[in-house]
Amino acid sequence: MEFQSQYIAKTPDSQGFINYTEDENTVWKTLFERQMQTMPGHACDEHIRGIELLRMDEHRIPQLPDINDSLYKTSGWQIYPVKALIAPDEFFKLLANRHFPAATFIRTLEELDYVKEPDIFHELFGHCPMLTYKPFGDFAQAYAQLVLTIDKKEWPLLQRMFWFTVEFGLIKTPQGLRAYGGGILSSIEETVYSVKSLVPQRRVFDPISVFRTPYRIDMKQTVYYIINSYSDLDTLVNSKISVLLKKAHELGEFEPTFPFEKNNPNIHIFCC
């Protein structure tokens, strides 16, 4: 069944600005203030620094022209407004050209803690700060360019890599474990849970293992992968991906570490 959004995207004016309501700016303020309180000791330094570089604050939803001005100066990236979830083809083509797609709506107060689809807070607060860090931005572009060269039958596995790095990645730092994934850093519960909880599994980053790991999108993650440094991501895009994928297929899928229900669209299982 095709996903139906309950949100209506905001249309920018001719200058790229959006007229958000007072209620929508209040949602941003609530999300921003409480998320900023969780950053120390949980978010990587690159993300925290990125928020400063993009000059985000709690007062209002940032306007895309303002974000784009700062973002382009730091790393050459731009935010590209989209109406809602887009097809993988369009998604990776945008990334390959250093354009990060962002839906222009913001969640309601009723979905403050969890929203089923990425909104403007997830995209701007969760992802954009990391794009100011050029090594990470270079990886995101290079990985998208790589995906576009590979047979689409492999894309479900390649999307897993994006999930366990760009969305839900952890990194080992001299100060301890930190989150760099946007899915973590835009979630009030997952930010602390991913780094401190004794419940989830935390595995050393290994591309073949990542390709073999199913995931579920409607609950806190049960598995995270930890990179030692961002050079691990560079190594990945310079690897023979076809060889890694072949090995993953030969070894087969890991057993899900989450409750499994057949035909649940929130569960991403790939039959090897």
N, C-alpha and C positions, 0 to 999 in steps of 0.2 A: 504494500500500500504506500502510495506517495505521501511524503510528509507535508502536512498542511500547517503553515505558520498561523499563529493567532495574532501576530503583530503586523502592522502596516509600516513600511519603511518611510522615513522622512525624505522629502525631495528637496535637495539644495537649491538655492536661488541661482541666478546667473553668475554670482560671484563665488558660489560654492558654500555659502553659509546656510544654516538651518535654524529656523525659529522654534526652539524647544520651549515647552511650557514650564511654568513654575513647578508643577508636580514632577515633571521629568528631571528638572535640575535638582530637585530635592532628592530624588532617587540616586542621582549621581553623587550628591554630597554625602548621603548616608553610606553608600558603597565605598567611596573614596576615603572618608575619614576612618572607617573601621578597618579597611584594608591596610591603610598606612600604618596603623597601630601594630599590625601583625608582621610587617616587613622586617624589622630588625631581628636578626638571629634565624630568619627563615628564608628570605629572598637573597639571591646572589647580589653582589655589589654592582654588577653591570646593570641589573634591572633598576635598582635604587637610583643609580646615577642617571639612568635614562629618563626617569620621571622628572628629575631636575632639569635635564637638557631640554625636555619637551615642554617645560614650564607648566605642567599640569597642576591644578589645585582643586580645592573642594567647591569653589563658588559656582561653577557651571560646567556643563558638558563642553569639552573642548571643541572648537570649530576646526573642521578638516583643513582649511587653508592655513590656519595658524600652526597646526601639527605638521603639515607638509613642509612648511617653510623651515622649521627647525629640523625635521627629520632628513630632508634633502641635504641640508648643510652638513649634517654629521655623517651620513652614510649613503646618500644617493637614493634612499627609498622614498616612496610616496604611498599614501593611503588612497585606495580606489573604492568609492562608495558603491555598494550593491544593495539590492532590495531585500535579499534573504539568503538562505543557503544556496550555493551555486554548485554546478556540476564539477566533478574532479578535473575534467579537461580545462574548463575555464579557470578554475582555481590555480592549477599549476602553471598555466600560461601566464597568468598575472604575476605570480611569484617569480617566474623565470625572467620577467622584465622589471623586477624590483618594484612591483606594485602589490601592496597587501590589501586584499579585499576586506571591507568592513561594512556590515549592515548598519544602517543609520538610526535604528530604533533603540530604545532602552527598555529594559524589563520593567514590569510593574512592581509595586510594593508587595503584592501577593507572591511574587516569584523572586523576592530579594535574594534568598539564599541559593536558589538553584533555578536556572532557566534552561529549557530544553534545546535552545538554539543560541548560537553566539550573538550577543548584542554589542552595542557600541562600547559598553564598559569592558567587556571581555576583550574586544579587539584593541581598544586604545590603552587601557590600563594593563591588560594582561600581556599583549604582544608587542606593542609599539616601543616600549622602553628598551627591550632587547634588540630591536632593529637599529637602535642608535649605536650599538656596539658592532663595529664593522666586521670583525671576524665571524660573528654570529649571523649578521645580515648576509655576508658572502656565502656562508653555508646554506642558508635558506634558499638563496637564488640558485646556487650550484646544484642543490639537491633537486629542486623543481626542474631545472634543465635536464638533469639526468633522468628523472621520471619520464619526461616527455619522449625520451629515446627508447623506452622499453615497452614491450608488448603489453597492451592494456590488461591482459589476463593476469598479469603479475601485480597490477596496481593495488589490489586489496592488501597484499603484503607490504608494498611500498608505502601505503597509507599508514600502516602500523608503525613504520619507522618514524613518520611525522608525528604520530600520536605519542609515542614514547620518548620523543626528544622535544620538538617544538611546543607540544601541548603539555606533556607531563614528565619532562626531564628533570633529573636531579644532578647536581655536580658536587664533587668532593673539593673542598677548599681548605686552606690552612686553618680557617676558623671553624671548620666543621661542615656538615652536610647542608647544602643550600638548594633551593628550587630555582630553575630558570625557565620552566615551561609555563606558557601563558594560561593554560587551563588550570594550573595550580594557583598561580599568582593573582588570578581574578576571582578565586573562591575563598571565602572566609573560613570555611571548614577545612578545605584541603591544604591550605597553605601550612598550617600547623601540623595537621595529620600526616602529610607526606614526609615531613622531616623528623617529627618526634614520636609518632604513634608506634607502638609495638605490634600493631595488627597487620599491616601490609608486608609483603615480601619486598626486599630491596636487593636487586641483582646487579652485579658488575656488568657494565655495558658490553654487549657482544652482538654484532649485527645478526648473526644467524639465529641466536636466541630470541632477539626482538622479532624477527620475521616469523617465528614459531609461536608467538604469544598472542592469544586472543584477548579481547578487552570488551568492557561494557561501559556505555557512556552515561547511564542514568544512576550511578552510584560512585562513591569515592573509590579510587582505584585500589585494586588488591595487589598489584605489582608495579614497581617503579624500576627504571634502569638508571644507574649512576655512571656518569662519565668522569674521568680523572681530570680532564681539561677539555677546552673547546677544540684542541687539536685532534681529539678522538673523532669529532665530526668531520674534520678535514680529511682524516684518514679514510673515513667511510666513503666520501664522495670520490676519492681517488682509488677506491678498491674495484675489483672486478665483480660488480654487483651480480652479474649473471651467474657467476660461480657460487656466490653466497646464497642466492635464491635457489639454485639447484640443490645445494646441500640442505637447505631448510626443507625443501620438498621431500628429499630422501629421508630425513629424520622424522618428519611429520609434526603435526600440531601438538603443542603442549596441552595437557588437560586444563580446562578452565579452572580458575581459582575463585570463581564467583558463582552464585546461584545461576543455574542454566535452565532456561525455558525455551523449548522449541519454537521457532518462528518469531521470537522476540526481536523486533527491529533495533533494539538498543544493544544487542549483542553482536559483536563482529567476529564471526567464526569463518575461517577459510578452509574448505575441504581440500587437503593435500592428496 
